[in-house]
Amino acid sequence: MRVRKNALLIFSKPPVPGLVKTRLSTLKDGAFTPEIAATLFHCMLFDLVEICCDALAELEARGQADPEVTDEYDLFISTTPEGNLEVMRETFESSGAWPRDIEFIVDVGSNFDEHYNHSFSQVWERGYDTILSMGADMPALPRRIVVDGFEKLHRLESEFGAGCVASPDQAMAVSIIGWTRETNMDHTGVYYNEQGITVMPAYIAKAAERGVPMLQLEAVPDVDTMLDLVHNVTLLEQAEYCSRFEDLSAPGRTLEALRQLGWGQYRVMPNDLRDPRDEIDT
């Protein structure tokens, strides 16, 4: 029986004020102090990691689709620069026990493409067969999408011998990207594209050029701007309520932090920017 090693790879800087989520802070055009923005990111990071742990536990509890393959799942967090490695490790160790072991690695490079490639290469060197990667700023990530991501990677390996999966975000980029070991893919020219092509189209073009099969994952919004945060609050509220009635991993830290700040709900002013309704409403 073959053992297939699967890696869930999360990219994250430690939640240090002024280093993370500056677009939510007054350092850019956000509403929060750098300290509060970093605290919110801290909550997002922990919510996302807990959701991912739940997803990997669900995958391990499922029966094997292929009786000749045993799947193992491991969780990695990649951070940068090297001085932040211990900061990130301490961030998790000081919070208490986690449902599973987390391996921390450092990614290096002159741009994000190179950082991403370096992290992937480190995981491949450890003998893994699939990688599913994501950022840490998606507190509303549904657990099922992580499960779906690995199941589709296994399907690609079985049906095509290789392939990638991708989840779009709300801004022409990707929230989740991953592929199998034998897939002829990398991140070069994706995030720093000389023609100005955005991230998702760049991955699609690379896959098409190389003949790489791609399967779609459900879209997941991340949190970069204040508008992103407003959108995510509605998703967090829905996940919290729906978890009463179905098996969901509710991201409670981020929503509770926002409620303590008085940002747990949003109101909008009425406006007339809509199609005319004079002949409809009577």
N, C-alpha and C positions, 0 to 999 in steps of 0.2 A: 504494500500500500504506500502510495506517494504522499508525503507531507507537503502541502502548499502553504507557504508563509505569506501572510497578508499584512501590510503596514498601513496604518492610518497616520498620516503625517500632517501635523498642524504647524503652521508658520505663525510665530508670535514674538513680539518684543515684550519684555517685562512691563508691568503697569507702572511706569515711572512718569511723574508729571513732566510735561514738556516734551516727552519722547513719543507718546501715543495719543491718538485721537485729538490732535491739535485743532482739527476743523470743528470739533465740538466745543472748543475753548475760546477764550478771549484772545489767545495768541493769534488766532485767525478770525473767522467770522462767526464763531459759536457763542453760546450763552453762558457757559460754565467756566469756572476757574480751571487752570491746568490740573490742580489737585483733584477736583471733582470729576473732570473728564477722565483722568487716570483711574479713579475709583470705579467709575462706570465701566471702563474697559476691563478692570479687574473682575467685576461681576460677570461681564460678557464672557471673558475667558473661562472662568470657572463653570458657568452655565454650559458653555459649548463642550468643554471637556467631559462634564458629567453626562451630557446627552450622548457623546461619542462612546463613553464607557458603557452606557446602557445599550447602545446599538451593537457594540461588539459582543456583549453578553448575550443579546438576542441571537446573533449569528452563531455563537458557539452552542447555544441551546437547541438550535434547529438540527434536524437530521441532515446527513450529508446527501446532496443530490447525486453525487458520483460515489458509488460504493468503493471505488479504488483510490479515492483522494480523501485525505484528512486535512481540514483547514485549521490553521493556527492564526491568531490575530494579535498584533502588538501595536502599541500606541507610542508615537514619537512626537516630541515637540522640538522644533528647530528654531533657534534664536540667534541673534547677532548683535554686536560683535562678541568676541570670546569672553570679554569681561562681564557680559550679561548672563553667562551660563549659570554661574553660581547664584546670581540674583533670581533667575527664573526657578532654579531648583529649590531655593529657599522659600520662594513664594508659595510653592506647592507643599513643601514639607512642613512649613509652619502652620498650614491650614488643617492639618490632621491627616488621617488615613484616606486614601482614595480606593475606589473599587478594584483597580488593577494597577500594575506597575507602569510607570511612564519613563521612557528613555529620552534624555535630553541631549541634543546635538547642536553644534554650531555650524552655521552656513556662512561662507565668505564669497566675495566677488566684488566687481566694480560697478555692477548694476543689479537690478532685481532678477533679470534673466539668469545671470551667473550665480546668484545666491540660490535660486530655485534649482538650477542644474546641479549645483554642488550638493544640496540636500538629497536630491534623488540619487545621485551617484553613491553617496554614503550608505543609503538604504539598500541599493542594489548590491553593493559590496558585502553587505551582511547576509546575502543569500535570499533576499525576499523575491517573491514571484509577482506580486501586485503592489501598487501604491495608489492610495486614494488620498489626495491632499486638499487642504483648505486653509483659509485664514481663521483667525480667532474671534472676529467681530461679527458673529452671526448667532446671537442669542436665541433667535426664533427658529433655528435649524430643526426641522422635523426629523426625528430618529429614523423614520422609514427611509429617508433619502440616503443615509449612510448605508443601511442594509441593502437598498436597491443598488447603490454604487458598486459594492463588492459582488453582489449576485450578477450584475451585468458584466463586470470584469471577468468573472468565471465563465459566463456564457460566451464572451468574446474569445477567451482562450480555447474553449471547447469547440466552437464553431468555425473560428477563423485563424486560430493559432496566435493571435495578437489583437490589440485594439485599445481604444481609449474611451473614457466616459467624461462628460462635461455637464456642469450645471451653470446656467447663466445667472448673473446677478441683475440688478436693476439699471446698470449703467454701461451696457455693452461689453462688460468684462465677464469673468467667470468667478463663481463662488467655490466650486469644487472642480478639480481636474485630476485625472488619474489614468494610468495605463498599466499593461502587463509588461513583464521583463523583456519579452521578445519584440516589443513594439518599437518601431523606428520613429520615435518622437523625442523632442526635447523642448526647452522653453526659449531657445535662442531666437531673438527677433520678435518675440511676442509682446513683452511689456515695454520694450524699447524699440518700436518698429520705425524704421527710417522713412517709410511711406505714410506714416500717420494712421495705419490701420489699427483699429481697436482690438482688444484682447481676444474676444470670442471669434470674430472673423479671422484673426491671425492664426488661432489654433485650427480653425476649419480649413483655411488655405493650406496650412502645413500638412494636415492630415490628408487632404485631397491630393496634394502634390506627391506625397509619398505612398498613396494608396492605403492609408490606415483606416480601418473601420472605426466608426464612432457611434456610440449610443447616447441618447439624451437622458439627462437627469432633470428632475423637476427644478424650476428656478428657486433660488434662495437669496433674499436680499441681505446685504451686509449693512454695516453702520459706519459711514464716513462723515456725513453731513447732518445738520440738524433736521433736514427734511427726511433723511433716512431714519433718523431716530424716531420721529413722529410716526412714520409708517410701521416701524418695528414695535412700538408700544401697542398698536392695535393687534398685531400678531401675537404679542406676549399675553395680552388680555384674553384673546381667544383661546390660546393654548392652555392657559390657567383654568378657564372655565370648562373647556371641553375635556380636560383631564379627569373631571369628575365622572365622566360617562364613557370614556375609552382609555385604553392604555397608552398614555402619552408621557413623555419626559418633559414636564413643565419647567421652564427656565425661571425659577422663582427669584434668584438673587437680583437680576437686573431690574425686574419689575418692582420689587420691593425697594430697591435703592431709588428708583425714579419716584415712587410714591412718597418716600421720605423727603425728597426734594420738592414735592408738590407738583411733579411732572407726570403723575400716573395716568392722567387723562388730558386730552386736548380739546379745545373749542375753536371753531372757526367762525369768522364774521360772515354774515350773509352777503351774497354778491349777485349780480345780474349777468355774469359771464356764462350764459347757457343759451341753448337754442330757444327761439321764441315759443311760448306756450299759449298765446292768446287764442288760438283756434282749437286748442286741446282742452284746457281747463275751463269749465263753465260752471 
